[in-house]
């Protein structure tokens, strides 16, 4: 009778250990995604800086202080900085996706996904 009890306790201990390992793995995945979200945010900031710099450079080159929207200068500015604008939009999408994925992973974990 004593042997069965010990085997049962060992089996329960192994299950507890496996649950801890699973939980740790889930938390580690969340941490990795948090780093990805952070990196995506930094990439978006860099893309915004590049676009702002491109706007400023174009205005300096054309000796213009301010560009009014829906003017010929506005259209020229938009054409000249299209690549930087598209890079910013791509970075924004990547940041949004990384944050959504992180939020989803946290929600899943909190709702018992790792248990």
Residue pairs with C-beta under 8 A, 6 or more apart in sequence:
19 115
22 114
22 115
23 114
23 115
25 114
26 105
26 109
26 113
26 114
27 109
27 114
29 105
30 102
30 105
30 106
30 109
33 98
33 101
33 102
33 105
34 102
36 98
36 101
36 102
37 95
37 98
37 99
37 101
37 102
39 98
40 91
40 94
40 95
40 97
40 98
40 99
41 95
41 98
41 99
43 91
43 94
43 95
44 88
44 91
44 92
44 94
44 95
46 91
47 84
47 87
47 88
47 90
47 91
47 92
48 88
48 91
50 84
50 87
50 88
51 81
51 84
51 85
51 87
51 88
54 80
54 81
54 84
55 77
55 81
58 76
58 77
58 80
58 81
59 65
59 66
59 67
59 77
62 73
62 76
64 73
67 73
67 74
67 77
68 74
78 85
